[in-house]
């Protein structure tokens, strides 16, 4: 079996030597790495224009954002299983071999491994919660409610399953695009296998996208991702039959995440009042989120007042 590894990157010159070294140390050798540049302007492409011990290809994304780069990696590759790796992260030497072993044994739709989150000094910050990782609860709903990390890396996906589910990353969303891809991939009755080993290291850089100060784009993406989730869950005004319990739980989760975003805006942004006003306006004007808003207005929690007051 041959694997495809997809690595989107933007100005990753300082990180590429590390992940390339990890890939050269893999004890499983039958893979191709697809490096996809998201309009890099540093010397990343120059660094990649060399021989490695592994087969690799280089692409330039025509669209903007990490999701578009990952989509190009999906459509440009062809092997049975594909994996995403972020250019600034690290993997263990047996990372690919463990996924290949499970894929060869049971041919699941999705394979997951555990991870650890590390700061730039090598200190472990957090990692996979074993209890939730091995939980028998529905994986799709766990992703909706944030009970398991919404991360596209640390997993292998059967290509035929991704294609059948039309599981691609949404266009023009730079924050939360992983959530939508994963919900599409996990929706239905996907066959999932788990590897109870920490094989992936998420390096938490201060300049990474998740650590940057919120902007208007962050707010716009948050609302758009919420709308896409509501559509996937069939919790919009156009849906003929709505699960009220699911609607309540999803509505609370959506506004809980909005409250977290608001806190980050207040702490990190110099335009906090403007961004919070934009968030309120986008939520209030979203026809797709009408049921969510109506539910929270009449809810016993303080979420609606916390965000919209």
C-alpha distance (Angstrom), angle and dihedral (degrees) to the residues before:
residue distance angle dihedral
X1 . . .
X2 3.79 . .
X3 3.81 124.2 .
X4 3.79 132.4 -151.1
X5 3.81 118.1 -141.0
X6 3.81 115.9 -162.2
X7 3.82 118.4 -160.0
X8 3.80 116.8 -179.2
X9 3.79 114.6 -166.8
X10 3.77 144.2 172.6
X11 3.80 119.5 -164.3
X12 3.80 92.1 -21.7
X13 3.80 99.0 149.7
X14 3.81 93.3 127.8
X15 3.83 92.9 48.8
X16 3.80 103.3 41.1
X17 3.83 96.0 76.5
X18 3.83 90.0 59.9
X19 3.79 97.9 49.2
X20 3.81 91.2 41.2
X21 3.82 89.3 52.7
X22 3.82 88.8 51.7
X23 3.79 90.7 50.2
X24 3.81 91.5 50.2
X25 3.82 89.1 53.2
X26 3.81 94.4 54.7
X27 3.79 112.3 125.6
X28 3.82 88.3 -148.8
X29 3.80 109.0 68.9
X30 3.81 106.4 179.2
X31 3.80 100.8 97.4
X32 3.79 142.2 100.9
X33 3.79 122.8 -140.6
X34 3.79 117.5 -144.5
X35 3.81 110.3 -159.7
X36 3.80 111.1 -163.6
X37 3.80 118.4 -168.1
X38 3.79 118.1 -148.4
X39 3.82 95.4 -152.8
X40 3.81 95.8 -58.4
X41 3.80 115.5 -169.3
X42 3.82 99.4 -176.0
X43 3.82 125.7 77.0
X44 3.81 95.9 -79.8
X45 3.79 93.3 115.7
X46 3.80 91.3 48.1
X47 3.79 90.2 53.2
X48 3.81 92.1 50.8
X49 3.81 92.9 49.7
X50 3.80 92.7 89.6
X51 3.78 141.4 81.7
X52 3.79 120.1 -80.0
X53 3.76 129.3 179.5
X54 3.81 87.8 -110.9
X55 3.80 128.9 63.0
X56 3.78 112.3 -102.7
X57 3.79 140.9 174.9
X58 3.80 130.3 -163.3
X59 3.79 127.7 -144.3
X60 3.79 136.4 177.1
X61 3.80 115.2 -139.0
X62 3.80 113.9 -131.0
X63 3.80 91.8 -156.6
X64 3.81 129.8 58.3
X65 3.78 128.1 -102.7
X66 3.81 140.1 35.5
X67 3.81 93.3 -83.1
X68 3.79 93.1 58.9
X69 3.81 89.5 47.6
X70 3.80 91.1 52.2
X71 3.81 91.2 47.8
X72 3.80 89.9 53.6
X73 3.80 88.5 51.0
X74 3.81 90.6 52.2
X75 3.80 95.1 49.0
X76 3.81 94.2 41.9
X77 3.81 95.5 52.2
X78 3.78 128.1 68.7
X79 3.80 114.2 -172.8
X80 3.80 125.6 117.6
X81 3.81 97.1 -103.6
X82 3.80 131.1 30.1
X83 3.79 132.8 -165.0
X84 3.81 132.4 -167.5
X85 3.80 122.2 -139.8
X86 3.80 125.2 179.9
X87 3.79 112.4 -128.8
X88 3.81 94.2 -125.8
X89 3.82 96.2 50.5
X90 3.80 132.4 85.3
X91 3.82 134.7 -130.4
X92 3.79 133.7 -159.5
X93 3.85 120.2 -108.9
X94 3.81 90.8 -108.4
X95 3.80 94.9 46.1
X96 3.80 97.3 110.9
X97 3.80 95.4 34.3
X98 3.81 92.7 57.8
X99 3.80 91.9 51.0
X100 3.80 91.5 46.5
X101 3.81 91.5 50.6
X102 3.80 92.7 53.7
X103 3.80 92.7 42.7
X104 3.79 91.5 51.6
X105 3.81 92.7 46.5
X106 3.82 102.6 49.3
X107 3.85 107.7 1.6
X108 3.82 94.6 -134.8
X109 3.78 124.3 -176.2
X110 3.81 93.1 -124.6
X111 3.81 132.8 15.7
X112 3.80 121.7 -164.2
X113 3.79 131.5 -165.3
X114 3.79 132.0 -171.4
X115 3.81 123.4 -101.3
X116 3.77 141.6 -163.0
X117 3.79 126.0 -141.5
X118 3.82 113.6 -136.5
X119 3.79 132.9 -175.8
X120 3.80 121.8 -134.4
X121 3.82 90.6 -93.8
X122 3.80 91.4 59.3
X123 3.80 96.5 -104.9
X124 3.80 116.0 143.2
X125 3.82 109.4 -121.4
X126 3.78 100.8 177.2
X127 3.76 142.5 -37.5
X128 3.77 146.2 -168.4
X129 3.78 114.5 -36.2
X130 3.80 101.6 -126.7
X131 3.81 94.6 -155.7
X132 3.80 93.9 56.2
X133 3.81 91.7 36.8
X134 3.81 93.3 60.9
X135 3.81 95.2 33.1
X136 3.83 116.5 132.0
X137 3.81 89.8 -140.5
X138 3.79 117.9 120.6
X139 3.81 106.6 -78.9
X140 3.79 94.0 -149.3
X141 3.81 94.2 57.0
X142 3.82 90.9 41.3
X143 3.81 87.3 58.7
X144 3.80 91.3 47.9
X145 3.79 92.2 53.3
X146 3.79 96.3 39.6
X147 3.81 94.4 -115.3
X148 3.81 89.3 133.7
X149 3.83 125.5 33.8
X150 3.80 115.0 -86.5
X151 3.78 95.6 -136.4
X152 3.80 125.5 138.3
X153 3.81 93.8 -157.2
X154 3.80 123.2 74.8
X155 3.79 88.9 52.8
X156 3.79 140.6 88.8
X157 3.79 120.9 -143.1
X158 3.77 128.8 -158.0
X159 3.78 105.8 -124.2
X160 3.81 95.2 -139.1
X161 3.82 89.7 53.9
X162 3.82 92.4 50.7
X163 3.79 90.3 49.9
X164 3.82 94.1 45.9
X165 3.80 90.9 49.7
X166 3.81 92.3 44.4
X167 3.80 84.3 -129.9
X168 3.77 105.3 175.1
X169 3.79 131.4 138.9
X170 3.82 116.0 -93.9
X171 3.79 119.1 -104.3
X172 3.79 121.4 -102.0
X173 3.81 97.1 2.5
X174 3.80 115.3 124.3
X175 3.82 99.2 171.5
X176 3.80 120.2 55.3
X177 3.79 97.3 2.2
X178 3.82 88.6 131.4
X179 3.81 89.8 63.3
X180 3.78 93.8 60.8
X181 3.80 95.1 43.5
X182 3.81 90.8 51.0
X183 3.80 94.6 47.0
X184 3.80 89.9 52.7
X185 3.80 91.2 47.3
X186 3.81 94.9 46.9
X187 3.79 98.5 39.7
X188 3.78 114.4 112.6
X189 3.77 122.9 11.3
X190 3.79 103.5 -32.7
X191 3.81 115.9 175.4
X192 3.80 104.2 -123.0
X193 3.80 128.6 -172.1
X194 3.79 125.0 -173.4
X195 3.80 132.4 -150.3
X196 3.80 111.0 -150.4
X197 3.78 93.9 -149.8
X198 3.82 131.7 100.0
X199 3.78 101.1 -119.5
X200 3.82 101.8 148.3
X201 3.81 129.0 62.8
X202 3.80 117.3 -157.2
X203 3.81 106.7 -154.7
X204 3.81 110.3 -150.5
X205 3.79 106.6 -145.5
X206 3.80 118.7 -175.0
X207 3.81 90.5 -131.4
X208 3.81 96.2 50.3
X209 3.80 120.2 120.9
X210 3.81 92.7 -106.6
X211 3.82 91.5 54.7
X212 3.81 99.2 46.4
X213 3.79 121.7 108.6
X214 3.83 113.0 -92.9
X215 3.79 117.9 -98.3
X216 3.78 135.9 -176.9
X217 3.82 87.0 -86.3
X218 3.81 90.2 56.0
X219 3.80 90.6 53.8
X220 3.80 93.5 45.3
X221 3.80 91.5 48.9
X222 3.81 91.7 48.9
X223 3.80 92.6 56.6
X224 3.81 93.6 42.1
X225 3.81 91.5 51.2
X226 3.81 89.0 49.6
X227 3.79 90.1 52.4
X228 3.80 92.5 49.2
X229 3.81 90.6 49.7
X230 3.80 91.5 50.5
X231 3.80 89.6 51.9
X232 3.81 92.9 48.8
X233 3.81 90.0 49.4
X234 3.81 92.3 45.6
X235 3.80 92.0 -122.6
X236 3.80 99.9 133.5
X237 3.81 130.3 108.6
X238 3.81 90.0 -104.6
X239 3.82 92.5 60.5
X240 3.80 111.8 100.4
X241 3.80 96.9 -150.4
X242 3.80 121.6 32.9
X243 3.80 126.3 -170.4
X244 3.81 101.1 -130.3
X245 3.80 95.2 -159.5
X246 3.79 91.4 50.4
X247 3.81 90.1 46.3
X248 3.80 92.4 53.0
X249 3.79 94.3 47.9
X250 3.81 93.1 44.4
X251 3.81 92.0 47.4
X252 3.78 92.1 51.7
X253 3.80 91.6 47.0
X254 3.81 91.8 49.2
X255 3.79 93.0 52.0
X256 3.79 92.3 42.0
X257 3.80 87.9 57.7
X258 3.81 89.4 45.7
X259 3.80 88.3 54.8
X260 3.81 90.0 51.2
X261 3.81 89.8 50.5
X262 3.79 90.5 48.8
X263 3.80 90.5 53.0
X264 3.79 90.6 50.8
X265 3.80 90.8 48.6
X266 3.79 91.1 52.1
X267 3.79 93.3 48.5
X268 3.81 100.7 39.4
X269 3.80 110.2 26.3
X270 3.79 129.3 78.4
X271 3.83 88.9 -156.8
X272 3.79 95.7 51.9
X273 3.81 97.9 140.2
X274 3.80 92.1 49.0
X275 3.82 93.5 47.9
X276 3.80 94.1 46.6
X277 3.81 89.7 49.8
X278 3.82 89.2 50.9
X279 3.81 90.5 50.2
X280 3.80 92.1 50.5
X281 3.80 91.9 47.4
X282 3.81 94.6 49.2
X283 3.80 92.7 48.4
X284 3.80 93.0 47.3
X285 3.82 93.7 47.6
X286 3.81 96.0 46.9
X287 3.81 110.8 109.6
X288 3.80 89.2 -170.5
X289 3.83 91.1 60.1
X290 3.82 95.2 46.1
X291 3.81 93.4 111.0
X292 3.81 91.6 46.4
X293 3.80 91.5 51.7
X294 3.80 93.4 45.0
X295 3.79 90.6 50.6
X296 3.80 93.9 50.5
X297 3.81 94.6 45.7
X298 3.80 88.8 62.6
X299 3.80 97.2 35.9
X300 3.80 125.5 116.1
X301 3.83 91.5 -128.8
X302 3.80 124.4 86.9
X303 3.81 94.6 -124.5
X304 3.81 95.7 108.4
X305 3.81 93.2 50.3
X306 3.79 91.6 43.0
X307 3.80 91.9 58.2
X308 3.79 108.8 23.6
X309 3.80 104.3 33.4
